[in-house]
Amino acid sequence: MKQVVLAHALDHRPAAADFAVIDAAPPVCPKGGVRVQLSHISMDPYVGSRLRGRHMGEPAPEPMIEAIPGHGVGRVIESQSAEHAVGDWVYVMDAGWREVTGAAASDARKIDVRGLDPAIYLSALGMPGLTAWAGITQLAKVGEGDVVLVDAAAGAVGGAVGQIARARGAAEVIGIAGGPEKCALVTGRYGFDACFDHRSESWRDQLAERYGGRISVHFENVSVDMLMLALTHMAAYGRVVLCGLAAHYHADQPAPGLPIGMVIGKRAKLHGLVVYDFYDRWEEFLSEAAPLAREGRLTIAEDRAQGLAEAPAVFERLVSGRNTGKALIAL
Ligand SMILES: NC(=O)c1ccc[n+]([C@@H]2O[C@H](COP(=O)([O-])OP(=O)(O)OC[C@H]3O[C@@H](n4cnc5c(N)ncnc54)[C@H](OP(=O)(O)O)[C@@H]3O)[C@@H](O)[C@H]2O)c1
């Protein structure tokens, strides 16, 4: 069995050359659990921090030994669990970047793939979708009349934020993304009302002109600089979801402090979001999100490649912000 490992310990932004694809013995079926042939594995920004031992106190994987951590979907090929049959489709959180994985029965969540590409359980109906749902429906409690801004809007989390906010009745949904192609995706396939390309010249002025003082909810995925901008244009008593800081994960300096004076001036409410807190709400999330996905109202583009050997290059694109949509590998 093939698996992807770190070639050496990391102290910098991960690049494709930092990984190796090696042969390893396939994992055995855990007692009472399942063995799964993975069909798709997920690449997520937090893994970049995890590989450097910077994520939620979790250790970096052992170079040349442990598979890179990552979520996966696939089919059960061996079962010692009464709840799982061979052939069942499952989502495994700690699958790892490898061809076959083992999981406890409770860690192999059955998924309904009828009429869907199973990879959707890594994006719109997976952890990124749950993150967006938690922030929009449980923390910011978006409803009719809200004007919602999100950055990294072409990505899995950002794209789902806008579409779920729309489904919850938001009056306007606005994205920020890097480049005209990403913005076309955001206003086209994702159906946002507007998208500002942060690589273009006068985007800050255009945003101020159209939305100054009108943003009631902001969902932060990227940086303190973007947060400052969003706060500047917020209506009083706005709500902010602090979800990610993608531009700071591999920086040499820690992220700058929050603009407390601005938070006071705007009477803003800030919600830190950690998706782990919502894993026990997955079925509730799916009951709302799966019908939207089946109706085509919740859809996420993919930066997809075929085969484990491509995983390092796809991941390098993701951690440098050059991905468009959900980064994943089909096996
Ligand atoms: N709090 C939680 O529990 C939780 C759970 C899941 C994800 N997250 C966070 O949610 C955010 C989005 O995740 P995602 O999986 O959907 O990823 P993603 O949006 O597909 O990828 C990250 C995006 O961030 C933007 N970016 C801007 N500056 C960057 C930089 N210097 N380096 C890298 N990226 C940069 C890029 O988009 P543009 O080119 O459009 O700027 C890039 O495509 C991330 O911050 C992630 O860590 C948090």
PDBQT file of the ligand as one rigid body, heavy atoms in Angstrom, charges set to zero:
ROOT
HETATM    1  N1  LIG A 401     -11.962  27.224  12.674  1.00  0.00    +0.000 N 
HETATM    2  C1  LIG A 401     -12.148  26.015  12.165  1.00  0.00    +0.000 C 
HETATM    3  O1  LIG A 401     -12.555  25.079  12.844  1.00  0.00    +0.000 OA
HETATM    4  C2  LIG A 401     -11.838  25.801  10.706  1.00  0.00    +0.000 A 
HETATM    5  C3  LIG A 401     -12.258  24.643  10.031  1.00  0.00    +0.000 A 
HETATM    6  C4  LIG A 401     -11.991  24.526   8.663  1.00  0.00    +0.000 A 
HETATM    7  C5  LIG A 401     -11.302  25.521   7.992  1.00  0.00    +0.000 A 
HETATM    8  N2  LIG A 401     -10.896  26.610   8.699  1.00  0.00    +0.000 N 
HETATM    9  C6  LIG A 401     -10.212  27.718   8.019  1.00  0.00    +0.000 C 
HETATM   10  O2  LIG A 401     -11.047  28.200   6.996  1.00  0.00    +0.000 OA
HETATM   11  C7  LIG A 401     -10.241  28.833   6.002  1.00  0.00    +0.000 C 
HETATM   12  C8  LIG A 401     -10.642  28.333   4.608  1.00  0.00    +0.000 C 
HETATM   13  O3  LIG A 401     -10.393  26.935   4.527  1.00  0.00    +0.000 OA
HETATM   14  P1  LIG A 401     -10.579  26.119   3.154  1.00  0.00    +0.000 P 
HETATM   15  O4  LIG A 401     -10.301  24.694   3.457  1.00  0.00    +0.000 OA
HETATM   16  O5  LIG A 401     -11.876  26.482   2.543  1.00  0.00    +0.000 OA
HETATM   17  O6  LIG A 401      -9.367  26.651   2.274  1.00  0.00    +0.000 OA
HETATM   18  P2  LIG A 401      -9.347  27.551   0.938  1.00  0.00    +0.000 P 
HETATM   19  O7  LIG A 401     -10.223  28.724   1.156  1.00  0.00    +0.000 OA
HETATM   20  O8  LIG A 401      -9.586  26.704  -0.259  1.00  0.00    +0.000 OA
HETATM   21  O9  LIG A 401      -7.823  27.973   0.881  1.00  0.00    +0.000 OA
HETATM   22  C9  LIG A 401      -7.303  29.031   1.616  1.00  0.00    +0.000 C 
HETATM   23  C10 LIG A 401      -7.447  30.343   0.827  1.00  0.00    +0.000 C 
HETATM   24  O10 LIG A 401      -6.988  31.407   1.634  1.00  0.00    +0.000 OA
HETATM   25  C11 LIG A 401      -6.597  32.478   0.800  1.00  0.00    +0.000 C 
HETATM   26  N3  LIG A 401      -5.294  33.042   1.178  1.00  0.00    +0.000 N 
HETATM   27  C12 LIG A 401      -5.048  34.376   1.248  1.00  0.00    +0.000 A 
HETATM   28  N4  LIG A 401      -3.774  34.594   1.597  1.00  0.00    +0.000 NA
HETATM   29  C13 LIG A 401      -3.178  33.377   1.725  1.00  0.00    +0.000 A 
HETATM   30  C14 LIG A 401      -1.862  32.956   2.058  1.00  0.00    +0.000 A 
HETATM   31  N5  LIG A 401      -0.880  33.837   2.350  1.00  0.00    +0.000 N 
HETATM   32  N6  LIG A 401      -1.601  31.635   2.091  1.00  0.00    +0.000 NA
HETATM   33  C15 LIG A 401      -2.569  30.732   1.830  1.00  0.00    +0.000 A 
HETATM   34  N7  LIG A 401      -3.854  31.066   1.509  1.00  0.00    +0.000 NA
HETATM   35  C16 LIG A 401      -4.153  32.386   1.468  1.00  0.00    +0.000 A 
HETATM   36  C17 LIG A 401      -6.519  31.945  -0.647  1.00  0.00    +0.000 C 
HETATM   37  O11 LIG A 401      -7.713  32.367  -1.300  1.00  0.00    +0.000 OA
HETATM   38  P3  LIG A 401      -7.737  33.768  -2.143  1.00  0.00    +0.000 P 
HETATM   39  O12 LIG A 401      -6.715  33.608  -3.224  1.00  0.00    +0.000 OA
HETATM   40  O13 LIG A 401      -9.119  33.810  -2.642  1.00  0.00    +0.000 OA
HETATM   41  O14 LIG A 401      -7.400  34.855  -1.172  1.00  0.00    +0.000 OA
HETATM   42  C18 LIG A 401      -6.580  30.443  -0.428  1.00  0.00    +0.000 C 
HETATM   43  O15 LIG A 401      -7.099  29.789  -1.556  1.00  0.00    +0.000 OA
HETATM   44  C19 LIG A 401      -8.789  28.546   6.378  1.00  0.00    +0.000 C 
HETATM   45  O16 LIG A 401      -8.270  29.640   7.102  1.00  0.00    +0.000 OA
HETATM   46  C20 LIG A 401      -8.922  27.349   7.307  1.00  0.00    +0.000 C 
HETATM   47  O17 LIG A 401      -7.838  27.193   8.186  1.00  0.00    +0.000 OA
HETATM   48  C21 LIG A 401     -11.139  26.769  10.016  1.00  0.00    +0.000 A 
ENDROOT
TORSDOF 0
